[in-house]
Amino acid sequence: MDRREQILVAAAEEMDRVGYAATTIATVARRAGVPQGTLHFHFPTKLALALAVIDEQNARTFASVEHADASPTAALVRASKGIADQLRTDPIVRAGIRLSLERGEFAGATSSFYEQWIGGIVDVFRLALASGELRTDLTAEELGGSVVPYFTGVQLVAEVRSGRADLDPAVAVMWRVVLAATAAPAHRARLLAVVEETFDRAGVSGR
């Protein structure tokens, strides 16, 4: 791990633990095992450090939906599992999500992230509607603008209730609700099976 990444991980761990306001450059430098001068060489301010965490979190979560899949809806289900895994194991993703909810000085960066994130999901929902997998009066924009906040709320409540230990079954239920309302009858059983298979990989049943 190079010095920049070492510092970024240390900052993410600290910001995830105590939030942006309570994080100090001195604490991050100690956690990273580097002099403060080295930290400032890579990140001149705490704000620059937080924005770098958010940028890296964006890159990692966006990468979760870049895998080709013959079924657009299945791709979204599998992407949600990938992000759920990241939220449990990746301090940069956890910290980036926490910072995006704190807003404050980096409100612009986090607002841009959600706009990009919703836009990307809308594109996949367009494919799902065009393929006939989904049959609903809702538009792709309405679906994307609802499912992203739904997932965000699910993972936040899972964090409060169990430290995200129950995140997989909660996201599986989310998809069962969404598919019950939107899946075309000819595709519903297959898509529900995708949910069960995807989340059963960790030994969690969607039933």
C-alpha positions in Angstrom: 0.0 0.0 0.0 1.5 3.3 -1.0 1.5 6.3 1.4 -1.4 8.1 -0.2 -3.7 5.0 0.1 -2.4 4.3 3.6 -3.4 7.8 4.6 -6.8 7.5 2.8 -7.7 4.3 4.6 -6.6 5.7 8.0 -8.8 8.8 7.3 -11.7 6.7 6.3 -11.5 4.5 9.4 -11.4 7.6 11.6 -14.2 9.4 9.8 -16.3 6.3 9.9 -15.7 5.9 13.6 -16.2 9.5 14.8 -17.5 11.6 11.8 -15.9 14.4 9.9 -16.1 17.1 12.6 -14.4 15.0 15.3 -11.6 13.7 13.0 -8.3 15.5 13.3 -5.3 15.5 11.0 -3.1 14.5 13.9 -5.2 11.4 14.7 -5.3 10.4 11.0 -1.5 10.8 10.8 -1.0 8.6 13.9 -3.4 6.0 12.6 -1.6 5.9 9.2 1.8 5.9 10.9 3.1 8.9 9.0 4.3 12.4 10.0 1.8 15.2 9.6 4.0 16.7 7.0 3.7 13.6 4.8 -0.1 13.7 5.2 -0.2 17.4 4.2 1.9 16.7 1.1 -0.8 14.4 -0.2 -3.8 16.2 1.3 -3.3 19.9 2.2 -6.5 20.1 4.3 -9.0 17.9 6.2 -11.6 18.9 3.6 -9.3 17.7 0.8 -8.9 14.4 2.7 -12.7 14.0 3.1 -13.3 14.8 -0.6 -10.7 12.2 -1.6 -12.5 9.6 0.6 -15.8 10.5 -1.1 -14.2 10.3 -4.6 -12.7 6.9 -3.9 -16.0 5.6 -2.4 -17.8 6.8 -5.5 -15.4 4.9 -7.8 -15.7 1.7 -5.8 -19.5 1.7 -5.6 -20.0 2.7 -9.2 -17.7 -0.2 -10.2 -20.2 -2.6 -8.6 -22.8 -2.0 -11.4 -20.3 -2.1 -14.3 -20.6 -5.9 -14.8 -22.3 -7.1 -17.9 -25.4 -9.2 -17.4 -27.9 -10.5 -19.8 -30.6 -9.5 -17.3 -30.6 -5.8 -16.4 -32.7 -6.4 -13.3 -30.4 -9.2 -12.1 -27.5 -6.9 -12.6 -29.1 -4.4 -10.2 -29.7 -7.2 -7.6 -26.1 -8.4 -7.8 -24.8 -4.9 -7.7 -26.7 -4.2 -4.4 -25.1 -7.4 -3.0 -21.7 -6.1 -4.0 -22.3 -2.7 -2.3 -23.7 -4.4 0.8 -20.4 -6.4 1.0 -18.4 -3.2 0.6 -20.4 -1.5 3.4 -19.4 -4.4 5.8 -15.8 -4.7 4.8 -14.5 -1.6 3.2 -13.8 1.4 5.5 -13.6 3.8 2.5 -17.0 2.9 1.3 -18.5 3.1 4.8 -16.8 6.5 5.5 -17.8 7.9 2.1 -21.5 7.0 2.7 -21.3 8.5 6.2 -19.8 11.7 4.9 -22.4 11.9 2.2 -25.1 12.1 4.9 -23.2 14.7 7.0 -23.1 17.1 4.0 -21.8 20.4 5.4 -18.7 21.6 3.5 -18.8 18.8 1.0 -22.5 19.0 0.2 -21.7 19.7 -3.5 -19.6 16.6 -3.9 -22.1 14.3 -2.2 -25.1 15.7 -4.0 -23.2 15.1 -7.3 -22.5 11.5 -6.2 -26.2 10.8 -5.6 -27.2 12.4 -8.9 -24.6 10.2 -10.7 -25.7 7.2 -8.8 -29.4 7.6 -9.5 -28.6 8.4 -13.1 -26.7 5.2 -13.5 -29.5 3.1 -11.9 -32.0 4.9 -14.1 -30.1 3.8 -17.2 -30.3 0.1 -16.0 -34.0 0.4 -15.2 -34.6 1.7 -18.8 -33.0 -1.5 -20.1 -35.1 -3.6 -17.7 -38.3 -1.9 -18.9 -37.3 -2.2 -22.5 -36.5 -5.9 -22.2 -39.9 -6.6 -20.7 -38.5 -7.8 -17.4 -40.5 -5.1 -15.6 -44.1 -4.1 -16.2 -45.1 -1.0 -14.4 -46.6 2.5 -14.9 -43.6 3.9 -13.1 -40.9 5.4 -15.3 -37.2 4.5 -15.1 -36.6 7.9 -13.5 -39.2 7.2 -10.8 -37.8 3.7 -10.2 -34.2 4.9 -9.9 -35.2 7.9 -7.8 -37.0 5.6 -5.4 -34.8 2.5 -5.2 -31.6 4.4 -4.4 -33.1 6.1 -1.4 -34.8 2.8 -0.4 -31.4 1.0 -0.4 -29.8 4.0 1.4 -32.5 3.8 4.2 -32.2 0.0 4.4 -28.5 0.1 5.0 -28.7 2.9 7.5 -31.3 1.2 9.6 -29.2 -2.1 9.4 -26.2 -0.1 10.7 -28.2 1.3 13.6 -29.9 -2.0 14.5 -27.0 -4.5 14.0 -23.9 -2.9 12.7 -25.1 -4.1 9.3 -25.0 -7.7 10.3 -28.6 -8.1 9.0 -28.0 -6.1 5.8 -28.2 -9.0 3.4 -31.6 -10.2 4.5 -32.9 -6.6 4.6 -31.7 -5.9 1.0 -33.2 -9.2 -0.1 -36.6 -8.2 1.3 -36.2 -4.8 -0.4 -35.9 -6.6 -3.8 -38.8 -8.9 -3.0 -41.0 -5.8 -2.4 -39.8 -4.0 -5.5 -40.2 -7.1 -7.7 -43.6 -7.9 -6.3 -44.7 -4.5 -7.5 -42.8 -4.2 -10.8 -41.7 -7.6 -12.3 -43.6 -8.8 -15.4 -45.4 -12.1 -14.5 -43.3 -14.1 -17.1 -40.1 -13.0 -15.3 -41.1 -12.7 -11.7 -40.2 -16.3 -10.6 -36.8 -16.1 -12.3 -35.9 -12.7 -10.8 -37.0 -13.7 -7.3 -34.8 -16.8 -7.7 -31.9 -14.4 -8.6 -32.5 -12.5 -5.3 -32.5 -15.8 -3.3 -29.4 -17.1 -5.0 -27.5 -13.8 -4.7 -28.1 -13.4 -1.0 -28.0 -17.1 -0.1 -24.3 -17.0 -1.1 -23.6 -15.7 2.4 -25.9 -18.2 3.9 -28.8 -15.7 4.1 -32.2 -16.7 2.9 -34.4 -14.2 1.1 -37.5 -16.1 2.3 
